[in-house]
């Protein structure tokens, strides 16, 4: 009766956050992705594949030649050629007899071409160059090297992270906001377009903003750096700082970072002590997206992105933001069709074909990029 009882919490084995994350994903993503989940799971648990974003501010011609000799290719320019070649081949027509199904498919493709070609060519004719190794090739890139001016020649990143930047389709002299900019890969990619009239890069974390400064200092000449304003505000309050002033806004929100969550113990959002923070993520994401919408000029574009497979952090956030924009701010939001990205980039990435809104890159052992969700909105 008076025997000492040990508290269960102190004696129970601690389950690693990575295992908690994987269990959570097994329960939820197997329902969402069904038969695709085992291969996506395998991809998440294997080494990630990278792309080399060439630094246009450095002397890159010899770097491009070096990478091409290693069988790497620039997936952005390949997609651009595909877009132009597709239009040309339609005009040329086809010889021989074509089945009824074939004619129907050609008509569908022709309609898609007619609707998307100018927009499609514009979005991928940016100056961004990113080299990747072919599907199934797991060669690693060498570390970046400085040129004679001390600027690094390329930036290694998940190549799928460039898709939101390409979707944003920055035009000459656009005022651009990167609302959650650190650690800085997408900010650097926006600068590589060479057309931003002004770029505001913000991140709530002061320590992560330091990392953003490091990247800008390592890759960007001083005269270009001076055109970028770096701030450490809470992105949710951005509309109060500068509302309705930007042509293009990138909202790359904090998320469960699925790949990190199953691979790394450090800074893992599935740690027990971060449960409440994780549960509040969709609310934070919604608030950040709303701030991005309100920071955009009428007629401007917003791209929302995460590195999560979760519909609660992806499509549901988009749907809720559209509803709130309409009911509380009398702002109409139009979801832009990005399905042509699937056609253009299918040789490099594996896409999920059943996304209700936006596009989702799935990790796959032969093309182990992502996950990367992105959705483009227009403020009417």
Number of C-alpha atoms within 10 A of each C-alpha: 3 4 5 6 6 8 8 8 8 8 8 8 8 9 10 15 21 22 15 16 21 21 13 13 20 14 10 16 20 16 11 15 15 10 10 14 19 15 13 22 21 14 23 25 15 14 14 18 27 24 26 26 24 27 23 20 18 20 17 16 11 10 16 20 13 12 18 15 10 11 14 21 21 20 23 26 18 15 22 20 15 16 22 14 12 16 15 11 10 14 10 8 8 9 6 4 8 11 8 9 9 11 12 12 12 15 13 12 15 17 12 13 18 12 11 17 18 12 14 22 17 16 20 23 19 21 17 23 23 25 24 27 24 16 15 11 14 17 14 11 17 9 11 14 13 14 12 9 10 14 20 23 25 25 22 18 18 20 23 27 24 21 21 24 24 22 23 23 22 25 18 11 13 17 21 27 28 24 29 25 27 25 19 23 19 22 26 19 23 26 24 20 20 18 17 21 14 17 25 19 23 25 23 17 16 14 12 16 22 17 14 23 15 13 19 21 15 15 22 21 15 10 8 12 16 12 14 19 12 19 17 19 16 14 25 18 16 18 18 12 9 13 16 16 17 25 22 28 32 28 27 24 22 17 20 21 17 23 25 18 23 22 18 12 15 11 11 20 23 23 18 14 9 12 11 11 12 16 12 10 17 20 14 20 25 22 17 26 29 24 23 29 32 24 26 25 19 18 12 21 29 30 27 26 28 26 26 22 28 19 18 13 24 29 19 16 21 24 13 15 20 21 16 15 17 13 11 8 10 10 17 15 21 13 18 16 14 17 16 16 18 18 13 21 19 13 14 22 23 23 23 16 11 11 14 10 21 22 27 27 26 29 30 26 23 16 24 28 27 31 26 26 30 25 24 23 21 19 20 12
